[in-house]
Amino acid sequence: MKTNFSVSITKQLAGGIGLLFSCFIIYSITIALIDEATVRFVAVAVGFVVALMANPLADQIKANHLRSLGWAVDVVLVASFCYSTWWFFEIKEQLWTGFYIGTPENLFAGALGLLGVLEATRRAWGWSLIILAVCFVSFGFAGPHLPGVLQHFGMDLSNFMQIAWYSFDGVFGRVTGLVFNTVLIFLILGAMLNQTGAGDSLIRISTVLTCRIRGGAAHAAIVASALFGMMSGSVAANIAGTGVFTIPMIKKQGYSNNFAAAVEASASSGGQLTPPIMAAAVFVMADLLGQPYLLLIAAAALPALFKYISLFAQVYAEALRLGHESSASDEIGTLSRRDWANALLFTLPLMALMTAFLLGYSPSMAGFIGLATAVAVGLVLSPEFRRNPIKIVEAFSLGGISAANIMIAVALIGIVLGVVNETGIAIRFAIAISAFGESYLILALLLAMFGALILGMGLPTLPAYLIIAIMIAPAIIKAGVEPIAAHMFVLYYAVYSSIVPPIAYGCYVAAPIAGGNPLATSLIALRLSVIGLLVPYVFVYSPSLLLVTDGFMWSELVGTVIRLLAAIWMFAACFAGADPVSGRLSIPQRLIRFILGASALWPITIVWLPGVLLGFLLILVSRFRSRQAV
């Protein structure tokens, strides 16, 4: 009992630190009198402390007599990190002037700091990031002994410590500052919207508006998860937040447990790709590309739209196969004035956010304006929020904890990026892929896709995108892909790694809520997301789909839209085994639809045009036969 009380106290303290961190983030945005080095260091230190206090080691030890050892380990970790912090500032002048030397004292203090970052990341995010970092660090030390293109000069301990800890390229590097300055405010905004009741209102409105369609509950889950997912920095967090409401709704309509979980996982992953927020990864992308934010959300609009049209089509076809009918009129609720007023809890902050962007405000200031609007709208329109102003404090606390967890993950990624820059592996990888791309672009893209899926497995959206953008995006740009298309390409697979087995961490969150099997859920989610998985290839070969690329052509865009629509319906009918005209489909009929859908996506006119025409002809013939049968 005493240990449980201690754990509860530490978690409450973590919440209090999260609250203070949110205040610090807002202070740095609105007043901005803090130097960049201090901001980065505070962000990493807070991430370390919150990760340990929110996930104390004693809470992970089942044997009561060993829990005291867990507390002792945490105390040692905190003391060690404090020592490394103090030592960092002791030799800060050496770092600025370039006179740093890898003395035993410097190496010891740096090692303590890095071990603290590793353990804090493990507590907050599990083993995936740790394994990734260890692999890259091992690669850095083993350089002289590696074969062929992997060989490099290698690193010694002093060199590594300077790269990873005692520089502004590793743990405290540019990416750490970039994420702090552009992303964290949106995590606080997402937490505030949740506290105002915006999430509940989205689910209510989505349900009423989509329940007249076959499979209405699943469609409602898609809409709600897409809207709320764009604000979340994690597929898993989005599934956990909306899935507890949407998955039971889908199951109640007669869908299987695995299908219900797969719909939520697919929709939540798509939310990370939905403008205008895109899980805040778009702000990092804008900085890496040196492009305006508004240009990038314009580029992301049509691919995201087709991803969701495909998901709607797949759910509709599944409803046809199961024989579901649309809801009767008397079963459909109506939206009251209160419901429409609650819709403003989400739309007004989003409108304020976009207006701030259009007026030229920075991403962080625009996020602050959206946050202030969310608080004001919540106080005016939500009686519960107005009666319980403590919800504002809770939102700041939860948002600060999310921000701290992201910062400790980004700090660890700083180690990876430091090794990548030092060894030159990203350049070598780019040269290797571009060699394929000169003659066979499709091979270069396949290599990039598998690399992105592997690097992104088990990671939240932003850390996954950061690693993949540094490692893989330059490679396919060198192979001849436009920079915006290349970064969109890797972002898509960074996100979809959350539903790809064997890790499929999004499905491991959704499946227990539905009472399903994670692997089966993952396979269904892949089927539901087939167009989302293929659409990056479409906009690489037909960049007009991104609207803002060089050489934009209306004819290419129109052709791409037509063939995507044809492919969406052919694949939906094929995988579900039913369509509204022919009803249940035989194996040969499904195979024909699969071939026509695949040909519609092929980027050569002589292939896709006959596929599209035959697809529409098939629909017309099926409709004619169904009328004759009647």
QUITA-V664674 format. One record per backbone hydrogen bond with DSSP energy under -0.5 kcal/mol. CO is the residue of the C=O (numbers start at 1). NH is the residue of the N-H. E is the energy in kcal/mol with one decimal. If there is no record, write none. Layout:
BEGIN
CO:NH:E + CO:NH:E
END
This chain:
BEGIN
1:5:-2.2 + 2:6:-2.2 + 3:7:-2.6 + 4:8:-2.4 + 5:9:-2.3 + 6:10:-2.4 + 7:11:-2.2 + 8:12:-2.1 + 9:13:-2.4 + 10:14:-2.2 + 11:15:-2.0 + 12:16:-2.1 + 13:17:-2.6 + 14:18:-2.4 + 15:19:-2.0 + 16:20:-2.1 + 17:21:-2.6 + 18:22:-2.2 + 19:23:-1.9 + 20:24:-2.3 + 21:25:-2.6 + 22:26:-2.4 + 23:27:-2.6 + 24:28:-2.5 + 25:29:-1.5 + 26:30:-2.6 + 27:31:-2.6 + 27:32:-1.3 + 35:39:-2.0 + 36:40:-2.4 + 37:41:-2.2 + 38:42:-2.8 + 39:43:-2.4 + 40:44:-2.1 + 41:45:-2.6 + 42:46:-2.8 + 43:47:-2.1 + 44:48:-2.3 + 45:49:-2.4 + 46:50:-2.8 + 47:51:-2.1 + 48:52:-1.9 + 49:53:-2.6 + 50:54:-2.9 + 51:55:-0.9 + 53:56:-0.6 + 56:59:-1.2 + 56:60:-0.5 + 57:60:-1.4 + 58:61:-0.8 + 60:62:-0.6 + 63:66:-1.4 + 63:67:-0.6 + 64:67:-1.0 + 66:69:-0.6 + 66:70:-1.1 + 67:71:-1.9 + 68:72:-2.0 + 69:73:-2.4 + 70:74:-2.1 + 71:75:-2.3 + 72:76:-2.3 + 73:77:-2.5 + 74:78:-2.4 + 75:79:-2.5 + 76:80:-2.7 + 77:81:-2.4 + 78:82:-2.5 + 79:83:-2.2 + 80:84:-2.5 + 81:85:-2.3 + 82:86:-2.7 + 83:87:-2.6 + 84:88:-2.1 + 85:89:-1.9 + 86:90:-1.5 + 87:91:-1.8 + 89:92:-0.6 + 91:95:-1.5 + 92:96:-2.0 + 93:97:-2.3 + 94:98:-1.2 + 94:99:-1.5 + 94:100:-0.7 + 101:103:-2.3 + 103:107:-2.7 + 104:108:-2.5 + 105:109:-2.4 + 106:110:-2.4 + 107:111:-2.4 + 108:112:-2.0 + 109:113:-2.0 + 110:114:-2.5 + 111:115:-2.6 + 112:116:-2.0 + 113:117:-2.0 + 114:118:-2.5 + 115:119:-2.5 + 116:120:-2.5 + 117:121:-2.3 + 118:122:-2.2 + 119:123:-2.2 + 120:124:-2.1 + 121:125:-3.2 + 122:126:-1.9 + 127:131:-2.8 + 128:132:-2.2 + 129:133:-2.6 + 130:134:-2.7 + 131:135:-2.3 + 132:136:-2.0 + 133:137:-2.7 + 134:138:-2.6 + 135:139:-2.0 + 136:140:-2.1 + 137:141:-2.0 + 138:142:-2.2 + 140:143:-0.6 + 140:155:-0.7 + 142:145:-1.8 + 143:146:-1.5 + 143:152:-0.9 + 147:150:-1.6 + 148:151:-1.6 + 156:160:-2.8 + 157:161:-2.6 + 158:162:-1.9 + 159:163:-2.1 + 160:164:-3.1 + 161:165:-2.5 + 161:166:-2.1 + 164:171:-2.8 + 165:167:-0.9 + 167:172:-0.5 + 168:174:-0.6 + 170:173:-1.9 + 173:177:-1.7 + 174:178:-2.8 + 175:179:-2.6 + 176:180:-2.0 + 177:181:-2.5 + 178:182:-1.5 + 179:183:-2.3 + 179:184:-1.3 + 183:186:-1.7 + 183:187:-0.8 + 184:187:-0.8 + 184:188:-1.6 + 185:189:-2.0 + 186:190:-2.3 + 187:191:-2.0 + 188:192:-2.3 + 189:193:-2.5 + 190:194:-1.8 + 191:195:-1.8 + 192:196:-2.1 + 193:197:-0.7 + 193:198:-2.0 + 193:199:-0.6 + 194:197:-0.6 + 197:201:-2.1 + 198:202:-2.1 + 199:203:-1.9 + 200:204:-2.2 + 201:205:-2.6 + 202:206:-2.6 + 203:207:-2.1 + 204:208:-2.0 + 205:209:-2.4 + 206:210:-1.5 + 207:211:-1.2 + 210:213:-1.6 + 211:327:-1.5 + 213:216:-1.1 + 215:218:-0.7 + 215:219:-1.9 + 216:220:-2.5 + 217:221:-1.9 + 218:222:-1.8 + 219:223:-2.3 + 220:224:-2.6 + 221:225:-2.5 + 222:226:-2.1 + 223:227:-2.3 + 224:228:-2.6 + 225:229:-2.2 + 226:230:-1.2 + 228:231:-1.0 + 228:232:-0.6 + 229:232:-0.7 + 230:279:-2.4 + 233:461:-0.6 + 233:462:-0.7 + 234:238:-1.9 + 235:239:-2.5 + 236:240:-2.6 + 237:241:-2.1 + 238:242:-2.6 + 238:243:-0.5 + 239:243:-2.5 + 240:244:-0.6 + 242:245:-1.4 + 242:246:-2.5 + 243:247:-2.0 + 243:248:-0.5 + 245:249:-1.0 + 246:250:-2.2 + 247:251:-2.5 + 248:252:-2.2 + 249:253:-0.9 + 250:253:-0.8 + 250:255:-1.3 + 251:254:-1.9 + 256:260:-2.5 + 257:261:-2.2 + 258:262:-2.2 + 259:263:-2.4 + 260:264:-1.7 + 261:265:-2.4 + 262:266:-2.7 + 263:267:-2.6 + 264:268:-2.5 + 265:269:-2.0 + 266:270:-2.0 + 267:271:-1.4 + 268:272:-0.7 + 269:272:-0.9 + 270:273:-1.9 + 271:274:-1.2 + 273:275:-0.5 + 274:278:-1.6 + 277:280:-1.4 + 277:282:-0.7 + 278:281:-1.7 + 280:283:-0.9 + 280:284:-0.9 + 281:285:-2.4 + 282:286:-2.3 + 283:287:-1.6 + 284:288:-2.6 + 285:289:-2.5 + 286:290:-1.5 + 286:291:-1.6 + 292:296:-1.3 + 293:297:-1.9 + 294:298:-1.6 + 295:299:-1.7 + 296:300:-1.7 + 297:301:-0.8 + 298:301:-0.6 + 298:302:-0.6 + 299:303:-0.5 + 300:304:-1.8 + 301:305:-2.2 + 302:306:-2.5 + 303:307:-1.8 + 304:308:-1.9 + 305:309:-2.4 + 306:310:-2.2 + 307:311:-1.7 + 308:312:-2.6 + 309:313:-2.5 + 310:314:-2.4 + 311:315:-2.1 + 312:316:-2.6 + 313:317:-2.6 + 314:318:-2.0 + 315:319:-2.2 + 316:320:-1.9 + 317:321:-2.2 + 318:322:-2.0 + 319:323:-0.7 + 319:324:-2.6 + 320:323:-0.8 + 328:331:-1.4 + 328:332:-0.8 + 329:332:-0.9 + 331:333:-0.5 + 334:336:-0.6 + 336:340:-2.0 + 337:341:-2.5 + 338:342:-2.4 + 339:343:-1.4 + 340:344:-0.7 + 341:344:-1.0 + 342:345:-1.5 + 343:346:-1.2 + 343:347:-2.3 + 344:348:-1.7 + 344:349:-0.5 + 346:350:-1.7 + 347:351:-2.7 + 348:352:-2.6 + 349:353:-2.3 + 350:354:-2.4 + 351:355:-2.6 + 352:356:-2.2 + 353:357:-1.8 + 354:358:-2.5 + 355:359:-1.8 + 356:361:-2.4 + 357:360:-1.6 + 362:366:-2.8 + 363:367:-2.4 + 364:368:-2.0 + 365:369:-2.3 + 366:370:-2.4 + 367:371:-2.3 + 368:372:-2.9 + 369:373:-2.2 + 370:374:-2.3 + 371:375:-2.2 + 372:376:-2.4 + 373:377:-3.1 + 374:378:-2.3 + 375:379:-2.3 + 376:380:-1.7 + 377:381:-3.1 + 378:382:-1.9 + 381:383:-0.7 + 382:386:-2.4 + 383:387:-2.5 + 384:388:-1.4 + 388:391:-2.5 + 389:392:-1.5 + 389:393:-0.8 + 390:394:-2.5 + 391:395:-2.5 + 392:396:-2.2 + 393:397:-2.4 + 394:398:-3.1 + 395:399:-2.8 + 396:400:-2.2 + 397:401:-2.1 + 398:402:-2.4 + 399:403:-2.5 + 400:404:-2.5 + 401:405:-2.5 + 402:406:-2.1 + 403:407:-2.2 + 404:408:-1.9 + 405:409:-1.5 + 406:410:-2.5 + 407:411:-2.3 + 408:412:-1.7 + 409:413:-2.1 + 410:414:-1.7 + 411:415:-0.9 + 412:415:-0.8 + 412:416:-1.4 + 413:417:-3.0 + 414:418:-2.2 + 415:419:-2.1 + 416:420:-2.6 + 417:421:-2.5 + 418:422:-2.2 + 419:423:-2.6 + 420:424:-1.5 + 420:425:-0.7 + 420:426:-0.6 + 424:428:-2.0 + 425:429:-2.9 + 426:430:-2.3 + 427:431:-2.4 + 428:432:-2.4 + 429:433:-2.6 + 430:434:-2.6 + 431:435:-1.5 + 432:436:-1.0 + 433:436:-0.6 + 433:437:-2.4 + 434:438:-1.9 + 435:439:-0.5 + 436:439:-1.0 + 436:440:-4.1 + 440:443:-0.7 + 440:444:-1.5 + 441:445:-2.5 + 442:446:-2.2 + 443:447:-2.4 + 444:448:-2.3 + 445:449:-2.8 + 446:450:-2.5 + 447:451:-2.4 + 448:452:-2.6 + 449:453:-2.6 + 450:454:-2.2 + 451:455:-2.7 + 452:456:-2.1 + 453:457:-0.7 + 454:457:-0.7 + 456:459:-2.1 + 460:464:-2.3 + 461:465:-2.8 + 462:466:-2.4 + 463:467:-2.1 + 464:468:-2.3 + 465:469:-3.1 + 466:470:-1.7 + 467:471:-2.3 + 468:472:-3.1 + 468:473:-1.4 + 469:474:-0.6 + 472:475:-0.6 + 472:476:-1.7 + 473:477:-2.0 + 474:478:-2.2 + 475:479:-1.0 + 476:481:-2.3 + 477:480:-1.6 + 482:486:-2.7 + 483:487:-2.4 + 484:488:-2.4 + 485:489:-2.4 + 486:490:-2.2 + 487:491:-2.1 + 488:492:-2.3 + 489:493:-1.5 + 490:494:-2.0 + 491:495:-2.1 + 492:496:-2.7 + 493:497:-1.0 + 495:498:-1.9 + 496:499:-1.8 + 497:500:-0.5 + 497:504:-0.5 + 498:506:-2.0 + 498:507:-0.8 + 499:501:-0.5 + 500:504:-1.8 + 504:507:-0.8 + 504:508:-1.5 + 505:509:-0.9 + 506:510:-2.1 + 507:511:-2.7 + 509:513:-0.8 + 510:514:-1.6 + 511:515:-1.5 + 511:516:-2.8 + 517:521:-2.7 + 518:522:-2.3 + 519:523:-2.1 + 520:524:-2.0 + 521:525:-2.6 + 522:526:-2.2 + 523:527:-1.6 + 524:528:-2.6 + 525:529:-1.7 + 527:530:-1.2 + 529:533:-2.4 + 530:534:-1.2 + 531:535:-2.6 + 534:537:-1.0 + 534:538:-1.3 + 535:539:-2.3 + 536:540:-1.4 + 537:541:-2.1 + 538:542:-2.3 + 542:545:-2.2 + 543:546:-1.8 + 544:547:-1.7 + 546:548:-1.2 + 549:552:-0.9 + 553:557:-2.1 + 554:558:-2.9 + 555:559:-2.3 + 556:560:-2.3 + 557:561:-2.5 + 558:562:-2.3 + 559:563:-2.2 + 560:564:-2.1 + 561:565:-2.3 + 562:566:-2.2 + 563:567:-2.4 + 564:568:-2.6 + 565:569:-1.9 + 566:570:-2.3 + 567:571:-2.7 + 568:572:-2.2 + 569:573:-2.4 + 570:574:-2.2 + 571:575:-2.9 + 572:576:-2.1 + 573:577:-2.0 + 573:578:-0.8 + 577:585:-2.6 + 579:583:-2.1 + 583:579:-1.7 + 586:590:-2.3 + 587:591:-2.5 + 588:592:-2.3 + 589:593:-1.8 + 590:594:-2.1 + 591:595:-2.4 + 592:596:-2.4 + 593:597:-2.5 + 594:598:-2.5 + 595:599:-2.4 + 596:600:-1.9 + 597:601:-1.0 + 598:602:-0.6 + 599:602:-0.8 + 603:605:-0.5 + 604:607:-1.8 + 604:608:-2.6 + 605:609:-2.2 + 607:611:-1.4 + 608:612:-2.6 + 609:613:-2.5 + 610:614:-2.8 + 611:615:-1.9 + 612:616:-2.4 + 613:617:-2.3 + 614:618:-2.5 + 615:619:-1.8 + 616:620:-2.2 + 617:621:-2.7 + 618:622:-2.4 + 619:623:-2.3 + 620:624:-2.4 + 621:625:-2.5 + 622:626:-2.2 + 623:627:-2.0 + 624:628:-2.0 + 625:629:-2.2 + 626:630:-1.3
END
